[in-house]
Amino acid sequence: MENVLRPLLIVGGSVVVTLLLGWLVDLLLRRADVAHPDTPLWGLLRRCRPPLQVVIWAALLRGTFAHLRLEPVRDHREAIGQVLSLVLIGASAWLVVRAAATVVESSYARYASSTRDPARVRRVRTQVTLIQRVVIAVVTTVGVAAMLLTFPAMRTVGTSMLASAGVLGIVAGVAAQSTLGNLFAGFQIAFGDMVRLGDTVVVDGEWGTVEEITLTFLAVRTWDERRITMPVSYFTSRPFENWSRGGVQMTGTVYFHLDHAAPMGAMRDKMRDILGECGAWDGRDWSLAVTDTTPTTIQVRAVVTAKDADDVWTVRCAVREQLIAWLRDHHPYALPRVATAPATLPAGDQWPELTSRTAASVRRDGHGPAPRKPAHTGRG
C-alpha cells in the first residue's frame, strides 16, 4: 500500500502545489493590474505563468523523486535526476526570457503612450527589439552551457576548454570577422539612431520601409511587396537615403515639358483646385513655376507637400495625371509639339536680292564652301 501512496503523494503533491502557486501568483498579478491600470507591467507578467509552473514542478520533483522507493527509480536514479535537471534549467531560461521580454515590452508601451513624436517611438522600438534579441541570445547560450555541464564528460572537458578559451576566441574572431562586424553594426544602428523600424529609406535605388532589424541583417519592404535583406554593416559603411529622419513630412516635385504658349495662370488655378480635392495633401505649401526653357519647350515644376512619403507619392501622381488631362481637354496647344511644317520663304522679288548679298559677303570674307567643279559627264 505504501508503494502506491508514496508515489501518488510525491508526484500528485508536486502537481497540486505547482497549480496552487501558479494560481496564487496569477491572482496577485490580476489584482495589481486592476489597482494600477496605468502600468501594463502587471498584466503582461501574467504571461510568465506557464514557465513559472514548469520551474516549480521540476524543482519539487527533482528534490523529492529519490523518496519514491521504487525499484525502477532506484535503478535509473542518475538518469532521472539528469532529465529533471535539464528540464529545470530549460524552464528557468524560458522564465528569464519571458520575464525580460515582458519588462522590455511594458517599458516600450509606457513610452509610446506618453510620447507624441513618431520618430522617437520608432527609435525606442528599434532599441527595445535589439535588446530583447540580445537577452534571448545570452540566456539561450548560458542555458545550453549549463545543460552541457550537467554531463560528467563535459565537466572533465570544461577545464581544458576554459584554459584554451583565449586561443579559441582569437581564432573565432578572425574566422567570423563579417559576423562580428554585423553584430557591432547592429548595436551601432540601434543606439546611434541611424535607421529605425518603420523608416522610409532608399537603398541601391530601391524605395521601401524598414520592416525588421536584427543583430546581423536588416529587411526592407519595397512598395511592390518585395523584401530586400542586407547585412546591417551596409548601413554603417555606405550612404543611403532616410526619408523619415528629422521628421516624416515630405516635399515632392512634378515636372512638365510644355509649349511656350502654356497658360501658367490658369494652370495655377487648376492646381489649386486639384490639391483642394486631394486628401493626401497636407495643406502646408505648393507652387507652380517655369524653371527652364528650350528652343521648343518650357519646363514647369510643381511642388507639393504631404505628411509622409506614401502621401507625397499619391499627391504627385494626382497632380501629374489631372493637370495633363486638363491641358489635353481644354488647352491642347500647351502640350509639346514637333514642328513639321515647311519653312516660309521670302517674297519672290526679295529672294534674288538676298541671295546676291549672301554671295557677295562670302567672296569678300573668303569663307564659305569652295565652288564645286562641274560634273564630268563622260562626253567629249
C-alpha positions in Angstrom: 0.0 0.0 0.0 2.9 2.3 0.8 4.4 1.7 -2.6 1.3 3.1 -4.1 0.5 6.0 -1.8 4.0 7.4 -1.7 4.4 7.9 -5.5 0.9 9.4 -5.6 1.7 11.8 -2.7 5.0 12.9 -4.1 4.0 13.2 -7.8 0.5 14.4 -7.1 1.6 16.7 -4.3 4.1 18.3 -6.7 1.5 18.9 -9.3 -1.1 20.3 -6.8 1.5 22.6 -5.2 2.6 23.8 -8.7 -1.0 24.6 -9.7 -1.8 26.3 -6.4 1.3 28.5 -6.6 0.7 29.4 -10.2 -3.0 30.3 -9.5 -1.9 32.4 -6.5 0.7 34.3 -8.4 -1.8 34.9 -11.3 -4.4 36.2 -8.8 -1.9 38.6 -7.2 -0.9 39.9 -10.7 -4.5 40.4 -11.7 -5.2 42.4 -8.6 -2.1 44.5 -9.1 -3.1 45.1 -12.7 -6.6 46.3 -11.6 -5.0 48.6 -8.9 -2.5 50.1 -11.4 -4.3 50.4 -14.7 -1.7 52.9 -16.0 1.1 50.3 -15.6 0.8 47.5 -18.1 3.6 45.5 -16.4 1.4 43.5 -14.1 -0.9 42.4 -16.8 2.0 41.4 -19.0 3.7 39.5 -16.3 0.8 37.0 -16.3 2.4 35.6 -19.4 5.2 34.2 -17.2 2.8 31.7 -15.5 3.5 28.7 -17.7 7.3 28.7 -17.4 7.0 29.5 -13.7 4.8 26.5 -13.1 7.2 24.3 -15.0 10.1 25.6 -12.9 8.2 24.9 -9.7 7.1 21.4 -10.7 10.7 20.4 -11.9 12.3 21.8 -8.7 9.8 19.9 -6.4 10.1 16.7 -8.3 13.9 17.0 -8.6 14.2 17.2 -4.8 11.6 14.5 -3.9 11.8 11.8 -6.6 14.5 10.0 -4.6 11.9 9.2 -1.8 9.7 7.2 -4.1 11.4 4.0 -3.1 10.5 2.3 -6.4 12.9 -0.2 -7.9 12.8 1.4 -11.4 13.6 4.8 -9.8 16.5 3.3 -7.8 17.9 1.6 -10.9 17.8 4.8 -13.0 18.2 7.4 -10.4 21.0 9.3 -12.1 19.3 9.3 -15.5 16.0 10.6 -13.9 17.9 13.3 -12.0 19.7 14.3 -15.2 16.5 14.7 -17.1 14.8 16.7 -14.3 17.9 18.9 -14.1 17.8 19.6 -17.8 14.0 20.4 -17.6 14.7 22.7 -14.7 17.5 24.6 -16.5 15.4 24.9 -19.7 12.4 26.1 -17.8 14.4 28.6 -15.9 15.9 30.0 -19.1 12.4 30.2 -20.6 11.2 32.1 -17.5 14.0 34.6 -17.6 13.5 35.2 -21.3 9.7 35.7 -20.8 10.2 38.0 -17.8 12.8 40.1 -19.6 10.6 40.4 -22.7 7.7 41.4 -20.6 9.6 44.1 -18.8 11.0 45.5 -22.1 7.6 45.4 -23.8 6.0 47.2 -20.8 8.6 49.9 -20.8 8.1 50.5 -24.5 4.3 50.6 -24.2 4.5 53.2 -21.5 7.0 55.3 -23.5 4.9 55.0 -26.7 1.7 56.1 -24.9 3.4 59.2 -23.4 5.4 60.3 -26.4 3.8 62.0 -29.4 6.9 62.1 -31.6 6.7 59.1 -34.0 10.4 59.3 -34.7 11.3 58.8 -31.1 8.9 56.0 -30.7 10.4 54.2 -33.7 13.9 54.7 -32.3 12.9 53.2 -28.9 11.2 50.4 -30.6 14.3 49.6 -32.6 16.5 49.7 -29.5 14.0 47.6 -27.5 13.8 44.9 -30.2 17.6 44.6 -30.4 17.9 44.5 -26.6 15.4 41.7 -26.4 17.2 39.7 -29.1 20.5 40.1 -27.2 18.9 38.9 -23.9 17.4 35.9 -25.7 20.8 35.1 -27.3 22.7 35.4 -24.0 20.2 33.5 -21.9 20.0 30.7 -24.5 23.8 30.4 -24.6 24.1 30.3 -20.8 21.2 27.7 -20.6 22.8 25.4 -23.2 26.2 25.7 -21.5 24.6 24.9 -18.1 22.8 21.8 -19.6 26.1 20.6 -21.1 27.9 21.0 -17.8 25.4 18.6 -16.1 27.0 15.7 -18.0 30.1 14.3 -16.3 32.1 14.1 -19.5 31.5 17.7 -20.2 32.7 18.7 -16.7 36.0 16.9 -17.4 36.5 18.7 -20.7 35.4 22.0 -19.1 38.8 22.8 -17.5 40.7 22.3 -20.8 38.1 24.3 -22.7 38.5 27.3 -20.3 42.2 27.1 -20.5 42.2 27.3 -24.3 39.4 29.9 -24.4 41.7 32.7 -25.2 43.2 31.0 -28.3 39.8 29.8 -29.5 38.5 33.3 -29.1 41.2 34.7 -31.3 40.7 32.0 -33.9 36.9 32.5 -33.9 37.3 36.3 -34.1 39.5 36.0 -37.2 37.2 33.4 -38.8 34.0 35.4 -38.1 35.0 38.9 -38.9 32.0 39.7 -41.0 29.6 38.2 -38.5 31.1 40.2 -35.6 31.2 43.3 -37.8 27.4 42.9 -38.4 26.8 42.3 -34.7 28.6 45.5 -33.7 26.9 47.3 -36.6 23.6 46.2 -35.2 24.3 47.9 -31.9 25.5 51.0 -33.7 22.3 51.2 -35.6 20.2 50.7 -32.5 21.8 53.2 -30.3 23.2 55.6 -33.0 19.8 56.4 -34.3 20.9 55.9 -38.0 17.8 53.9 -39.1 14.7 52.7 -37.2 11.8 50.4 -37.7 9.2 52.0 -39.9 11.6 54.4 -41.6 11.3 55.1 -45.3 14.7 54.5 -47.0 16.2 54.3 -50.4 19.0 51.7 -50.8 20.6 50.8 -54.1 17.9 52.7 -55.9 15.0 50.8 -54.2 12.4 52.7 -52.2 10.9 50.9 -49.2 10.2 50.7 -45.5 12.4 49.2 -42.8 10.4 46.2 -41.7 12.8 44.2 -39.5 16.2 44.9 -37.8 18.2 42.1 -36.2 21.7 41.9 -34.9 23.0 40.7 -38.2 20.6 41.7 -41.0 18.0 44.3 -41.9 14.9 43.8 -44.1 13.4 46.5 -46.3 9.8 46.1 -47.7 9.5 47.7 -51.1 6.4 49.4 -52.5 5.6 46.3 -54.6 5.7 44.0 -51.5 9.2 42.6 -52.1 11.7 42.1 -49.2 15.3 43.2 -49.6 17.5 41.6 -47.0 21.0 43.1 -46.5 23.6 43.0 -43.7 23.4 45.7 -41.1 27.0 46.7 -41.9 25.7 48.1 -45.2 24.1 51.0 -43.4 27.3 51.8 -41.4 29.6 51.7 -44.4 27.6 53.1 -47.4 25.5 56.2 -47.9 21.7 55.7 -48.1 18.6 58.0 -48.1 16.5 58.1 -44.9 13.3 60.0 -45.7 12.0 59.7 -42.2 15.0 61.1 -40.3 14.3 64.6 -38.9 10.5 64.2 -39.4 8.3 62.3 -41.8 6.9 65.3 -43.7 7.9 65.3 -47.4 8.1 67.7 -50.3 7.6 66.3 -53.8 8.1 67.7 -57.3 6.4 67.1 -60.6 7.9 68.2 -63.9 6.0 69.1 -67.1 7.5 69.9 -70.5 5.0 72.2 -72.3 4.8 74.5 -75.2 5.8 78.2 -74.8 2.1 79.1 -75.1 1.1 77.2 -71.9 -1.4 79.2 -69.8 0.5 79.4 -66.5 -2.1 81.5 -64.6 -4.9 79.0 -65.5 -2.6 76.1 -64.6 -2.0 77.6 -61.1 -5.8 77.9 -60.6 -6.4 74.4 -61.7 -3.6 73.0 -59.5 -5.1 74.8 -56.5 -8.4 73.1 -57.2 -6.7 69.7 -57.6 -4.9 70.0 -54.3 -8.1 71.1 -52.5 -9.8 67.9 -53.5 -6.8 65.7 -52.8 -7.0 64.2 -49.3 -3.3 63.2 -49.3 -2.1 66.9 -49.5 -1.4 68.3 -46.0 -2.0 71.9 -46.9 1.4 73.2 -45.9 2.7 74.5 -49.3 2.5 74.3 -53.1 3.9 76.2 -56.1 4.0 76.1 -59.9 6.7 77.9 -61.8 8.7 77.8 -65.0 12.2 76.5 -64.1 13.8 76.1 -67.5 13.3 76.7 -71.2 14.5 75.2 -74.5 14.0 76.3 -78.1 10.9 74.1 -78.4 9.5 73.7 -74.8 9.5 75.1 -71.3 10.0 73.1 -68.1 7.3 73.7 -65.5 7.9 72.4 -61.9 5.0 71.8 -59.5 5.9 71.5 -55.8 3.6 69.8 -53.3 3.9 68.7 -49.6 2.5 65.8 -47.6 2.7 64.3 -44.2 4.8 61.2 -45.2 6.4 59.5 -48.2 3.3 57.5 -49.2 1.1 60.6 -49.3 3.6 62.7 -51.2 3.7 59.9 -53.9 -0.1 60.0 -54.1 -0.2 63.8 -54.4 2.4 63.8 -57.1 0.5 61.2 -59.2 -2.8 63.1 -58.8 -1.3 66.4 -59.9 0.5 64.9 -62.8 -2.5 62.9 -64.1 -5.2 65.6 -63.6 -3.1 68.5 -65.0 -2.2 66.6 -68.1 -5.8 65.6 -68.6 -6.9 69.2 -68.1 -4.4 70.6 -70.6 -5.4 67.9 -73.1 -9.1 68.7 -72.9 -9.0 72.5 -72.5 -5.6 73.7 -73.8 -4.2 71.2 -76.2 -2.0 73.9 -77.8 0.0 73.9 -74.5 1.2 70.3 -75.0 4.7 70.0 -76.6 4.6 69.7 -80.4 7.2 68.8 -83.1 7.3 71.4 -85.9 6.9 69.6 -89.3 5.6 72.5 -91.5 7.8 73.8 -94.3 9.7 77.0 -93.8 8.1 80.2 -95.2 10.3 81.7 -97.9 10.5 85.5 -98.6 8.5 87.1 -101.4 9.7 86.4 -104.9 11.1 89.8 -105.6 13.2 89.8 -102.4 14.8 86.4 -103.0 17.4 87.4 -105.7 18.5 90.4 -103.6 19.0 88.2 -100.5 21.0 85.6 -102.4 23.2 88.2 -104.1 24.0 89.8 -100.8 25.0 86.4 -99.3 27.2 85.5 -102.3 29.0 88.9 -102.1 29.7 88.5 -98.4 31.2 85.1 -99.0 33.5 86.4 -101.7 34.6 89.3 -99.6 35.3 87.3 -96.5 36.8 84.3 -98.1 34.6 82.0 -96.2 32.0 79.5 -97.2 32.2 76.3 -99.2 34.6 76.0 -102.2 32.9 76.2 -105.6 32.1 72.8 -107.0 33.5 71.7 -110.3 31.1 70.8 -113.0 30.3 67.1 -113.0 32.1 65.1 -115.6 29.5 63.7 -118.0 31.9 61.5 -120.0 31.1 63.2 -123.2 33.9 64.7 -125.3 
